[in-house]
Amino acid sequence: MDVVRALFVTLAALVTIYVARWWMALSRSRSLPPGALERAATPGLTHGAIGLITNFFDTLGIGSFATTTTIYKLRQLVPDERIPGTMLVGHTLPVAAQAFAFISVVSVDPRQLVVFIIAMMAGGWLGAGTVSCLPRRVIQVGMAAALLLAGLFMTMGLLRLYPTGGDALSLTPPRLIVALVANFVLGALVTLGIGSYGPSLVLFSLLGMEPRAAFPIMMGSGAFMGLVAAMRFVSSGRYSARAALGLTLGGIPGVLIAVWLVRSLPLDIVRWGVIVVVLYTAVTLIRSAVDERRTLAAARAAAPMGA
């Protein structure tokens, strides 16, 4: 219990630091045009609704990154190269709310929870530094891969293609090492827009862990990693401030509604619909990356002629 209390205190401190740094960055942000802070602070119903819906279903296990990317692409609300940063910056505080809730109500070995969090934080810190410097086309291809992976794991879950898990609340040392390495890699991949829920649930099920025990690990790791990685995107300014604020302001109520008001909800039809749209968006991203490459190649070929 002392370990859990220490986690809560640390998480609350990081949340406070993050909010302060984000607000300070917004006041002089490179992601906002001059004088646009007031407009960013009122993101509007569209961005707030996206935050509420995606975080509501994220809390229920569908995930938020694939659905958010899909909506942004279909509505053309955020430039492709800013989508990973926008999702991390905007979804981090709602995921922190999930972490407080799930760590409180689901039993898991607290010491192993701490090392899982540290592993994902390390991966997220390194990943955010890399992703924030990547060119637009690389990010497009990476997000397409992320959506295809998300669709794969959603389909595997719906078709019951991976084990349902065991009843363990902790892992033996060899299995713990495997899980820690995987959590580090997932922390890095999350910064590219690859949600960790599906891969984590498959991993812990294969290792014989009680599936419910995966939730505090996923949400706790995601919250701490998100706070660390999001600070790097906030510093770089490579995100859409207005969209990120919408995800946060709408997302926290979405989490609370899902945690406290929803007890059971038939989600299979919703999940299949999400898979179809996610796959369509992945194809769209790949086509955008291919078109952009052709445009760049044509521009380079024409450059000597105009010189």
C-alpha positions in Angstrom: 0.0 0.0 0.0 2.9 2.4 0.7 4.2 1.8 -2.8 0.8 2.6 -4.3 0.5 5.8 -2.2 4.0 6.8 -3.3 3.0 6.2 -7.0 -0.1 8.4 -6.5 2.0 11.2 -4.9 4.6 11.0 -7.7 1.9 11.0 -10.4 0.1 14.0 -8.8 3.5 15.9 -8.7 4.2 15.1 -12.3 0.7 16.2 -13.4 1.2 19.5 -11.6 4.6 20.1 -13.2 3.2 19.1 -16.6 0.2 21.4 -16.4 2.5 24.3 -15.3 5.0 23.7 -18.1 2.3 23.3 -20.7 0.6 26.6 -19.7 3.9 28.4 -19.7 4.8 27.0 -23.1 1.4 28.0 -24.5 2.0 31.6 -23.5 5.1 31.7 -25.8 4.5 28.6 -27.9 5.9 28.0 -31.3 2.8 25.9 -32.0 0.6 29.0 -31.8 0.6 32.1 -34.0 1.1 35.4 -32.2 -2.0 36.4 -30.1 -3.7 33.0 -30.5 -3.5 31.9 -26.9 -7.1 32.9 -26.1 -8.4 31.0 -29.2 -6.4 27.9 -28.2 -7.8 28.0 -24.7 -11.3 27.6 -26.2 -10.8 24.7 -28.5 -14.5 24.4 -29.5 -17.1 21.7 -29.4 -15.4 19.6 -32.2 -12.1 19.1 -30.5 -13.8 18.7 -27.1 -16.2 16.0 -28.5 -13.2 14.2 -30.0 -11.5 14.1 -26.6 -14.6 12.9 -24.8 -15.5 10.1 -27.3 -11.9 8.8 -27.8 -11.1 8.8 -24.1 -14.4 7.3 -23.1 -13.8 4.2 -25.4 -10.1 4.2 -24.4 -11.1 3.6 -20.8 -13.3 0.7 -21.9 -10.4 -0.9 -23.8 -10.8 0.2 -27.4 -7.9 2.6 -27.3 -7.6 6.3 -28.2 -4.7 6.7 -30.6 -6.1 4.9 -33.6 -9.5 6.5 -33.3 -8.1 10.0 -32.8 -5.7 9.6 -35.8 -8.7 8.4 -37.9 -10.9 11.4 -37.0 -8.1 13.9 -37.6 -7.4 12.4 -41.0 -11.0 12.1 -42.1 -11.8 15.7 -40.9 -8.3 17.1 -41.8 -8.2 18.8 -38.5 -4.4 18.4 -37.7 -1.4 18.2 -40.1 0.0 14.7 -40.3 3.4 15.6 -38.8 1.7 17.1 -35.7 -0.7 14.2 -35.0 1.7 12.1 -32.7 2.6 15.2 -30.6 -1.0 16.4 -30.4 -2.2 13.0 -29.2 0.5 12.6 -26.5 0.0 16.2 -25.2 -3.8 16.0 -25.3 -4.4 12.5 -24.1 -1.9 12.5 -21.3 -4.0 14.0 -18.5 -7.1 11.8 -19.3 -4.8 8.8 -19.1 -3.5 10.0 -15.8 -7.1 10.0 -14.6 -7.4 6.4 -15.8 -4.3 5.5 -13.9 -5.6 6.9 -10.6 -8.8 4.9 -11.1 -7.4 1.6 -12.2 -4.5 1.5 -9.7 -7.0 2.1 -7.0 -9.5 -0.7 -7.9 -7.4 -3.5 -9.6 -4.9 -5.6 -7.7 -1.4 -6.1 -9.1 2.1 -6.5 -7.6 3.0 -2.8 -6.8 6.7 -3.3 -7.1 6.5 -4.8 -10.5 4.1 -2.0 -11.5 6.8 0.5 -10.6 9.5 -1.2 -12.8 7.0 -1.4 -15.6 6.3 2.3 -15.4 10.1 3.1 -15.3 10.7 1.0 -18.4 7.9 2.7 -20.4 9.0 6.1 -19.2 12.5 5.5 -20.5 11.2 4.3 -23.9 8.8 7.3 -24.1 11.6 9.8 -23.3 13.9 8.4 -26.0 11.0 8.0 -28.5 9.7 11.5 -28.1 13.1 13.0 -28.8 13.3 11.1 -32.0 9.7 11.5 -33.3 9.7 15.3 -32.7 12.5 15.6 -35.2 11.2 13.3 -37.9 10.1 14.6 -41.3 6.4 14.6 -42.3 6.5 11.6 -44.7 8.3 9.3 -42.2 5.6 10.2 -39.6 2.9 9.4 -42.2 4.3 6.0 -42.9 4.8 5.4 -39.2 1.3 6.3 -38.3 0.0 4.1 -41.1 1.9 1.2 -39.6 0.6 2.1 -36.2 -3.0 2.0 -37.4 -2.5 -1.3 -39.2 -1.0 -2.8 -36.0 -3.9 -1.4 -34.0 -6.4 -2.9 -36.4 -4.5 -6.2 -36.2 -4.7 -6.3 -32.4 -8.3 -5.2 -32.3 -9.2 -8.0 -34.8 -7.2 -10.6 -32.8 -9.1 -9.6 -29.7 -12.5 -9.8 -31.4 -11.8 -13.2 -32.9 -10.3 -14.4 -29.6 -7.0 -15.3 -31.3 -4.8 -14.9 -28.3 -4.9 -16.6 -24.9 -7.4 -15.3 -22.3 -4.6 -15.2 -19.7 -4.0 -16.9 -16.4 -4.6 -15.8 -12.8 -1.2 -14.4 -11.8 -1.0 -10.9 -10.4 2.8 -10.9 -10.8 5.4 -12.4 -13.1 8.4 -14.7 -12.5 11.8 -13.1 -13.0 12.4 -14.5 -16.6 8.9 -13.4 -17.7 9.3 -10.1 -16.0 12.5 -9.3 -18.0 10.6 -10.1 -21.2 7.7 -7.9 -20.2 10.0 -5.0 -19.2 11.9 -5.0 -22.5 8.5 -5.1 -24.3 7.2 -2.2 -22.2 10.3 -0.1 -23.0 9.8 -0.7 -26.8 6.0 0.1 -26.5 6.9 3.4 -24.7 9.0 4.4 -27.7 6.4 3.3 -30.2 3.6 5.2 -28.4 5.3 8.5 -29.3 4.8 7.5 -33.0 1.1 7.0 -32.4 1.1 3.3 -31.8 -1.3 2.6 -28.9 -0.1 0.2 -26.3 -3.4 -1.4 -25.1 -3.6 -4.2 -27.7 0.0 -5.3 -27.6 0.1 -5.1 -23.8 -3.0 -7.2 -23.4 -1.6 -9.8 -25.8 1.8 -9.8 -24.0 0.5 -10.2 -20.5 -2.0 -12.8 -21.5 0.7 -14.9 -23.2 2.8 -14.5 -20.0 0.0 -16.0 -17.9 -1.1 -12.9 -16.1 -4.7 -12.1 -15.1 -6.0 -9.9 -17.9 -7.5 -7.4 -15.5 -4.1 -6.9 -13.9 -2.9 -5.5 -17.3 -5.1 -2.4 -16.9 -3.3 -0.7 -14.0 0.0 -1.6 -15.7 -1.1 -0.2 -19.0 -2.7 2.9 -17.6 0.0 3.6 -15.0 2.8 3.1 -17.5 0.9 5.2 -20.1 0.3 8.0 -17.7 3.9 8.3 -16.4 5.4 7.8 -19.9 2.9 10.2 -21.4 3.8 13.0 -19.0 7.5 12.6 -19.6 7.2 12.3 -23.4 4.5 15.0 -23.7 6.8 17.5 -22.0 9.3 17.1 -24.9 6.6 17.7 -27.5 5.5 20.8 -25.5 9.0 22.1 -25.5 9.5 21.5 -29.2 6.1 23.0 -30.1 5.4 20.2 -32.7 1.7 19.7 -31.9 -1.6 21.5 -32.4 -2.3 23.3 -29.2 -6.0 23.9 -29.8 -6.6 20.2 -30.7 -4.6 19.0 -27.7 -6.5 21.2 -25.3 -9.7 19.8 -26.8 -8.6 16.2 -26.2 -7.8 17.1 -22.6 -10.9 19.2 -21.7 -13.2 16.6 -23.3 -11.2 13.6 -22.4 -11.2 13.8 -18.6 -15.0 13.9 -18.4 -15.0 11.0 -20.9 -12.8 8.9 -18.6 -14.9 9.7 -15.5 -18.1 8.8 -17.3 -16.6 5.5 -18.4 -15.1 4.6 -15.0 -18.0 5.5 -12.7 -21.2 5.3 -14.8 -20.6 2.4 -17.3 -20.7 -1.1 -15.9 -21.2 -3.1 -19.1 -21.6 -2.2 -22.7 -21.7 -4.4 -25.8 -18.8 -3.0 -27.8 -18.1 -5.7 -30.4 -20.1 -3.9 -33.1 -18.3 -0.6 -32.3 -14.9 -2.3 -32.4 -15.6 -3.8 -35.8 -16.6 -0.4 -37.1 -13.5 1.2 -35.6 -11.3 -1.5 -37.4 -12.9 -0.7 -40.8 -12.3 3.0 -40.4 -8.8 2.6 -39.0 -7.7 0.4 -41.9 -9.2 3.0 -44.4 -7.2 5.7 -42.7 -4.0 3.7 -42.8 -4.4 3.3 -46.5 -5.1 7.1 -46.8 -1.9 7.9 -44.9 0.2 5.6 -47.1 -1.2 7.2 -50.2 -0.4 10.7 -48.8 3.1 9.6 -48.1 3.5 8.2 -51.6 2.0 11.3 -53.2 4.3 13.6 -51.1 7.3 11.5 -52.2 6.4 11.9 -55.9 5.9 15.6 -55.4 9.3 16.0 -53.8 10.9 13.9 -56.6 9.2 16.0 -59.3 10.4 19.2 -57.6 14.0 17.9 -57.4 13.9 16.8 -61.1 12.5 20.2 -62.2 15.0 22.3 -60.1 18.0 22.1 -62.5 15.7 23.1 -65.4 14.6 26.3 -63.6 18.1 27.2 -62.4 
